[in-house]
């Protein structure tokens, strides 16, 4: 999965009934996200009322008995609020990771021997498989992704954690 070409995810109509997105179940349950388009749901067309770019920096860690690995990822998240033609608001996100990221792999020796390298995102992008969006004070969230948006990677599953949404890729 190349998350630099992530298809826009959207949380739709959290207060309006018109959107045909999937209701996300509470964690630990998950639901498949089928995807949609403006051709299939014309009410999704609308006007962008806010478009923000927010930088992010994130450290992923994975440790086993033999090695410890970390990846330092940076990039930008694009978020948009769109007023759909039916008057509801849809919220879109797209993840744009930087082309390079740093990785560190350490052995279990004492002292540990580490290899630190700067890597360029390849066809599978950096090692990122989930996108988590928080701070929703609502009892229910409907979500999906747009196949007619920019990008190529789409989420497989989604679920609602109290106040937050998680999209799983891969």
C-alpha positions as CSV (number, residue, x, y, z in Angstrom):
1,X,0.0,0.0,0.0
2,X,1.4,3.4,-0.9
3,X,-0.3,5.7,1.5
4,X,1.1,8.8,-0.3
5,X,-1.6,8.1,-2.8
6,X,-4.3,7.4,-0.2
7,X,-7.9,7.7,-1.4
8,X,-9.8,10.2,0.6
9,X,-11.7,8.7,3.6
10,X,-14.8,10.4,4.7
11,X,-17.0,10.5,7.7
12,X,-20.3,11.5,6.4
13,X,-23.6,12.9,7.6
14,X,-23.0,12.3,11.3
15,X,-26.2,14.2,11.9
16,X,-28.0,13.8,8.6
17,X,-29.8,10.7,7.3
18,X,-29.1,11.1,3.6
19,X,-25.6,9.6,3.3
20,X,-25.4,5.9,2.5
21,X,-22.0,5.3,4.2
22,X,-21.5,2.3,6.5
23,X,-22.3,2.6,10.2
24,X,-19.0,1.8,12.1
25,X,-19.4,-0.7,14.9
26,X,-17.8,-0.2,18.3
27,X,-14.3,-1.8,18.8
28,X,-13.5,-4.7,18.8
29,X,-16.0,-5.3,16.0
30,X,-15.0,-4.2,12.5
31,X,-16.9,-3.7,9.2
32,X,-15.7,-3.7,5.6
33,X,-15.8,-0.4,3.8
34,X,-17.1,-0.9,0.2
35,X,-16.3,2.5,-1.2
36,X,-18.5,4.8,-3.3
37,X,-18.3,7.6,-5.8
38,X,-20.2,10.7,-6.8
39,X,-21.7,8.8,-9.8
40,X,-23.2,6.3,-7.3
41,X,-24.2,8.9,-4.7
42,X,-24.6,12.3,-6.4
43,X,-25.4,14.0,-3.1
44,X,-21.7,13.7,-2.2
45,X,-20.8,16.4,-4.7
46,X,-20.4,19.7,-2.9
47,X,-18.4,22.7,-2.0
48,X,-15.1,22.6,0.0
49,X,-15.6,24.9,2.9
50,X,-12.3,24.2,4.7
51,X,-9.1,22.6,3.4
52,X,-6.2,22.2,5.9
53,X,-2.7,20.7,5.7
54,X,-1.3,19.5,9.0
55,X,2.2,18.1,9.4
56,X,2.7,15.0,11.4
57,X,5.6,13.1,13.0
58,X,5.1,9.6,14.2
59,X,7.4,6.8,15.6
60,X,6.4,3.2,15.0
61,X,8.1,0.6,17.2
62,X,8.3,-3.2,16.9
63,X,10.3,-5.3,19.4
64,X,11.0,-9.0,19.5
65,X,13.4,-11.1,21.6
66,X,16.0,-10.8,18.8
67,X,15.6,-7.3,17.5
68,X,14.0,-3.9,18.1
69,X,12.9,-1.8,15.2
70,X,11.7,1.8,14.9
71,X,10.5,3.9,12.0
72,X,10.3,7.7,12.2
73,X,7.6,8.8,9.8
74,X,6.8,12.4,8.8
75,X,4.4,14.0,6.4
76,X,1.2,15.9,6.1
77,X,-2.5,15.1,6.6
78,X,-4.9,16.9,4.3
79,X,-8.4,17.4,5.9
80,X,-11.4,18.9,4.1
81,X,-14.9,19.8,5.2
82,X,-17.3,19.6,2.2
83,X,-20.9,20.9,2.2
84,X,-22.7,18.2,0.2
85,X,-25.5,19.2,-2.2
86,X,-28.1,17.9,0.3
87,X,-26.8,20.4,2.9
88,X,-25.0,17.9,5.1
89,X,-21.2,18.2,5.9
90,X,-18.8,15.5,4.9
91,X,-15.3,15.2,6.3
92,X,-12.4,13.9,4.2
93,X,-8.8,13.0,5.0
94,X,-5.8,12.1,2.9
95,X,-2.4,11.1,4.2
96,X,0.7,12.4,2.4
97,X,3.9,10.9,3.9
98,X,7.3,12.3,3.1
99,X,9.2,10.4,0.5
100,X,11.9,9.4,3.0
101,X,11.7,8.0,6.5
102,X,14.3,6.8,9.0
103,X,14.5,3.3,10.3
104,X,16.6,1.8,13.1
105,X,17.1,-1.9,13.7
106,X,18.9,-3.1,16.8
107,X,20.1,-6.6,17.8
108,X,19.8,-8.1,21.3
109,X,23.5,-8.0,22.0
110,X,24.8,-6.1,25.1
111,X,25.4,-3.4,24.1
112,X,23.0,-3.6,21.2
113,X,24.3,-3.1,17.7
114,X,22.1,-0.8,15.7
115,X,21.7,0.0,12.0
116,X,20.2,3.4,11.3
117,X,19.2,4.2,7.7
118,X,17.2,6.7,5.8
119,X,14.9,4.9,3.4
120,X,12.8,6.1,0.4
121,X,9.2,5.0,0.2
122,X,9.0,2.3,-2.4
123,X,5.9,0.9,-4.1
124,X,4.5,-0.3,-0.8
125,X,5.2,3.1,1.0
126,X,6.4,3.3,4.6
127,X,5.2,0.7,7.1
128,X,1.8,2.3,8.0
129,X,-1.4,0.3,8.0
130,X,-3.9,2.3,10.1
131,X,-5.3,5.8,10.2
132,X,-6.9,7.0,13.4
133,X,-9.1,10.1,13.6
134,X,-10.3,11.3,17.1
135,X,-12.4,13.8,19.0
136,X,-15.9,12.9,17.8
137,X,-18.5,13.4,20.5
138,X,-21.3,11.6,18.8
139,X,-23.0,8.2,19.5
140,X,-22.7,6.9,15.9
141,X,-20.4,7.5,12.9
142,X,-20.9,6.5,9.3
143,X,-17.8,6.3,7.1
144,X,-16.6,5.1,3.7
145,X,-14.0,6.1,1.0
146,X,-14.3,7.7,-2.4
147,X,-13.1,5.7,-5.4
148,X,-13.3,8.9,-7.5
149,X,-10.9,10.8,-5.3
150,X,-7.2,11.3,-5.7
151,X,-5.0,8.4,-4.7
152,X,-5.0,4.6,-4.9
153,X,-4.9,3.1,-1.4
154,X,-8.3,2.4,0.1
155,X,-9.2,1.1,3.6
156,X,-10.4,-2.5,4.1
157,X,-12.0,-2.1,7.5
158,X,-13.3,0.5,9.9
159,X,-14.5,0.7,13.5
160,X,-15.5,3.2,16.1
161,X,-13.6,3.6,19.3
162,X,-15.3,5.8,21.9
163,X,-14.8,9.3,20.3
164,X,-12.5,8.1,17.5
165,X,-12.5,6.3,14.2
166,X,-10.0,3.8,12.9
167,X,-9.4,2.9,9.3
168,X,-7.3,-0.2,8.5
169,X,-5.4,-0.7,5.3
170,X,-3.4,-3.6,4.0
